[in-house]
Amino acid sequence: MAEAIADTRRLYTKPQNLNDAYGPPSNFLEIDVANPETVGVGRNRFTTYEIRLKTNLPIFKLKESRVRRRYSDFEWLRGELERESKVVVPPLPGKALIRQLPFRGDDGIFDDSFIEERRQGLEQFLNKVAGHPLAQNERCLHMFLQDESVDKNYTPSKIRQA
């Protein structure tokens, strides 16, 4: 009988204070890739994706932002991170060369199911990269996530925390 009582003992934990209960939430970084839009005609046709960011990390100048990017912008970002950072950069979803062949029964790279698959892959890629503390110091990542347009002639540099 004494053993049963010992097993139901409460674990003594530090009582929660008001700052813990009502203070700001711990650091967060949420990135969604959403609302794919196909624009242009013929050879100039491409799909852009809205990148929505919400964060309270001090390194980001905007706590919320929305920008539109196309697949080639993601390729640019990946190349910059590989060259400039010490991060092992995850792969992007594939280039889909077979989908670009003529005379297919679907819309190729403009098919809804392909666009959705690519959207999910791009979202996973961005969350992995942006969640990495070393990648968060790269100016190219900040420009990609928060600037209206990507200046591919920018000068690579590190972002310093405010």
C-alpha positions as a Markdown table, in Angstrom:
| # | Residue | x | y | z |
|---|---|---|---|---|
| 1 | Met | 0.0 | 0.0 | 0.0 |
| 2 | Ala | 2.8 | 2.4 | 0.8 |
| 3 | Glu | 4.3 | 1.9 | -2.7 |
| 4 | Ala | 1.1 | 3.0 | -4.4 |
| 5 | Ile | 1.1 | 6.3 | -2.4 |
| 6 | Ala | 4.7 | 6.9 | -3.4 |
| 7 | Asp | 3.8 | 6.5 | -7.1 |
| 8 | Thr | 1.2 | 9.2 | -7.0 |
| 9 | Arg | 3.5 | 11.9 | -5.6 |
| 10 | Arg | 3.3 | 15.1 | -7.4 |
| 11 | Leu | 6.4 | 16.4 | -9.2 |
| 12 | Tyr | 7.4 | 19.7 | -7.7 |
| 13 | Thr | 7.9 | 22.3 | -10.4 |
| 14 | Lys | 8.7 | 25.9 | -10.3 |
| 15 | Pro | 5.5 | 27.9 | -10.0 |
| 16 | Gln | 4.7 | 30.0 | -13.1 |
| 17 | Asn | 5.1 | 33.7 | -12.6 |
| 18 | Leu | 3.0 | 36.4 | -14.3 |
| 19 | Asn | 5.7 | 37.2 | -16.9 |
| 20 | Asp | 5.8 | 33.5 | -17.9 |
| 21 | Ala | 2.0 | 33.4 | -18.1 |
| 22 | Tyr | 1.3 | 36.8 | -19.8 |
| 23 | Gly | 4.7 | 37.8 | -21.3 |
| 24 | Pro | 5.4 | 37.8 | -25.1 |
| 25 | Pro | 5.3 | 34.4 | -26.7 |
| 26 | Ser | 8.7 | 32.7 | -27.4 |
| 27 | Asn | 10.3 | 33.4 | -30.7 |
| 28 | Phe | 8.3 | 32.4 | -33.8 |
| 29 | Leu | 8.8 | 32.5 | -37.5 |
| 30 | Glu | 5.8 | 31.5 | -39.7 |
| 31 | Ile | 6.2 | 31.4 | -43.5 |
| 32 | Asp | 3.4 | 30.4 | -45.8 |
| 33 | Val | 3.7 | 30.0 | -49.6 |
| 34 | Ala | 0.2 | 30.6 | -51.0 |
| 35 | Asn | -2.0 | 31.9 | -53.7 |
| 36 | Pro | -0.2 | 30.7 | -56.9 |
| 37 | Glu | -1.0 | 32.9 | -59.9 |
| 38 | Thr | 0.0 | 32.1 | -63.5 |
| 39 | Val | 0.7 | 35.2 | -65.5 |
| 40 | Gly | 1.9 | 36.0 | -69.0 |
| 41 | Val | 1.3 | 34.1 | -72.3 |
| 42 | Gly | 3.2 | 31.5 | -74.3 |
| 43 | Arg | 6.9 | 31.4 | -73.6 |
| 44 | Asn | 6.6 | 34.3 | -71.2 |
| 45 | Arg | 4.1 | 32.4 | -69.0 |
| 46 | Phe | 5.1 | 31.7 | -65.4 |
| 47 | Thr | 3.6 | 31.1 | -61.9 |
| 48 | Thr | 4.2 | 33.4 | -59.0 |
| 49 | Tyr | 3.6 | 32.5 | -55.3 |
| 50 | Glu | 2.8 | 34.8 | -52.4 |
| 51 | Ile | 5.2 | 34.5 | -49.5 |
| 52 | Arg | 3.6 | 35.5 | -46.2 |
| 53 | Leu | 5.9 | 35.9 | -43.2 |
| 54 | Lys | 5.0 | 36.6 | -39.5 |
| 55 | Thr | 7.7 | 36.7 | -36.9 |
| 56 | Asn | 8.8 | 38.3 | -33.7 |
| 57 | Leu | 12.5 | 37.5 | -34.3 |
| 58 | Pro | 14.4 | 40.8 | -33.8 |
| 59 | Ile | 16.7 | 40.1 | -36.9 |
| 60 | Phe | 13.7 | 40.7 | -39.3 |
| 61 | Lys | 13.0 | 44.4 | -39.9 |
| 62 | Leu | 9.3 | 43.7 | -40.7 |
| 63 | Lys | 7.2 | 41.6 | -38.3 |
| 64 | Glu | 4.8 | 40.8 | -41.1 |
| 65 | Ser | 5.3 | 40.9 | -44.9 |
| 66 | Arg | 3.9 | 39.6 | -48.1 |
| 67 | Val | 5.8 | 39.4 | -51.4 |
| 68 | Arg | 5.4 | 37.5 | -54.7 |
| 69 | Arg | 8.1 | 35.3 | -56.1 |
| 70 | Arg | 8.5 | 32.9 | -59.0 |
| 71 | Tyr | 10.5 | 29.6 | -59.1 |
| 72 | Ser | 13.6 | 31.3 | -60.6 |
| 73 | Asp | 13.7 | 33.6 | -57.6 |
| 74 | Phe | 13.8 | 30.6 | -55.3 |
| 75 | Glu | 16.7 | 29.2 | -57.5 |
| 76 | Trp | 18.5 | 32.5 | -57.1 |
| 77 | Leu | 18.1 | 32.4 | -53.3 |
| 78 | Arg | 19.3 | 28.8 | -53.1 |
| 79 | Gly | 22.4 | 29.7 | -55.1 |
| 80 | Glu | 23.1 | 32.7 | -53.0 |
| 81 | Leu | 22.8 | 30.8 | -49.7 |
| 82 | Glu | 25.0 | 28.0 | -51.0 |
| 83 | Arg | 27.7 | 30.5 | -52.0 |
| 84 | Glu | 27.5 | 32.9 | -49.1 |
| 85 | Ser | 26.5 | 31.0 | -46.0 |
| 86 | Lys | 27.9 | 28.0 | -44.2 |
| 87 | Val | 24.5 | 26.3 | -44.2 |
| 88 | Val | 23.8 | 23.0 | -46.0 |
| 89 | Val | 21.0 | 24.3 | -48.2 |
| 90 | Pro | 18.1 | 21.8 | -48.8 |
| 91 | Pro | 17.1 | 21.1 | -52.4 |
| 92 | Leu | 14.2 | 22.8 | -54.2 |
| 93 | Pro | 11.4 | 20.8 | -55.6 |
| 94 | Gly | 12.5 | 19.6 | -59.0 |
| 95 | Lys | 12.7 | 21.6 | -62.3 |
| 96 | Ala | 9.9 | 19.4 | -63.9 |
| 97 | Leu | 11.6 | 19.1 | -67.3 |
| 98 | Ile | 9.3 | 16.3 | -68.4 |
| 99 | Arg | 6.2 | 18.4 | -67.6 |
| 100 | Gln | 7.6 | 21.0 | -70.1 |
| 101 | Leu | 7.5 | 18.6 | -73.1 |
| 102 | Pro | 4.9 | 19.5 | -75.7 |
| 103 | Phe | 1.8 | 17.4 | -76.5 |
| 104 | Arg | 1.0 | 16.4 | -73.0 |
| 105 | Gly | -2.5 | 15.5 | -71.9 |
| 106 | Asp | -2.4 | 18.1 | -69.1 |
| 107 | Asp | -1.2 | 21.7 | -68.7 |
| 108 | Gly | 2.3 | 20.6 | -67.8 |
| 109 | Ile | 3.9 | 23.0 | -65.3 |
| 110 | Phe | 0.7 | 25.0 | -65.3 |
| 111 | Asp | -1.4 | 22.0 | -64.2 |
| 112 | Asp | -3.1 | 22.7 | -60.8 |
| 113 | Ser | -1.9 | 19.5 | -59.2 |
| 114 | Phe | 1.7 | 20.3 | -60.2 |
| 115 | Ile | 1.5 | 23.9 | -59.0 |
| 116 | Glu | 0.1 | 22.7 | -55.6 |
| 117 | Glu | 2.9 | 20.1 | -55.3 |
| 118 | Arg | 5.5 | 22.7 | -56.1 |
| 119 | Arg | 3.9 | 25.2 | -53.7 |
| 120 | Gln | 4.2 | 22.7 | -50.8 |
| 121 | Gly | 7.8 | 21.9 | -51.7 |
| 122 | Leu | 8.7 | 25.7 | -51.9 |
| 123 | Glu | 7.1 | 26.2 | -48.5 |
| 124 | Gln | 9.1 | 23.4 | -46.9 |
| 125 | Phe | 12.3 | 24.7 | -48.5 |
| 126 | Leu | 11.7 | 28.2 | -47.2 |
| 127 | Asn | 10.8 | 27.1 | -43.7 |
| 128 | Lys | 13.9 | 24.9 | -43.4 |
| 129 | Val | 16.2 | 27.7 | -44.7 |
| 130 | Ala | 14.6 | 30.6 | -42.8 |
| 131 | Gly | 14.6 | 28.6 | -39.6 |
| 132 | His | 18.3 | 28.1 | -39.7 |
| 133 | Pro | 20.1 | 30.7 | -37.4 |
| 134 | Leu | 23.1 | 31.1 | -39.8 |
| 135 | Ala | 20.8 | 31.6 | -42.9 |
| 136 | Gln | 18.9 | 34.2 | -40.9 |
| 137 | Asn | 22.0 | 36.4 | -41.0 |
| 138 | Glu | 22.1 | 36.5 | -44.8 |
| 139 | Arg | 21.0 | 39.7 | -46.6 |
| 140 | Cys | 19.7 | 37.7 | -49.6 |
| 141 | Leu | 17.2 | 35.8 | -47.4 |
| 142 | His | 15.9 | 39.0 | -45.9 |
| 143 | Met | 15.6 | 40.6 | -49.3 |
| 144 | Phe | 13.9 | 37.5 | -50.7 |
| 145 | Leu | 11.3 | 37.3 | -47.9 |
| 146 | Gln | 10.6 | 41.0 | -47.3 |
| 147 | Asp | 11.6 | 43.4 | -50.1 |
| 148 | Glu | 9.1 | 44.2 | -52.9 |
| 149 | Ser | 11.6 | 43.0 | -55.5 |
| 150 | Val | 14.7 | 40.9 | -55.6 |
| 151 | Asp | 17.8 | 42.9 | -56.5 |
| 152 | Lys | 20.0 | 40.3 | -58.0 |
| 153 | Asn | 22.9 | 42.8 | -58.2 |
| 154 | Tyr | 22.9 | 43.3 | -54.4 |
| 155 | Thr | 26.1 | 43.2 | -52.4 |
| 156 | Pro | 26.1 | 40.0 | -50.2 |
| 157 | Ser | 26.4 | 40.8 | -46.5 |
| 158 | Lys | 25.4 | 39.7 | -43.0 |
| 159 | Ile | 22.5 | 41.2 | -41.2 |
| 160 | Arg | 23.3 | 42.4 | -37.6 |
| 161 | Gln | 20.7 | 42.0 | -35.0 |
| 162 | Ala | 19.2 | 45.3 | -33.8 |
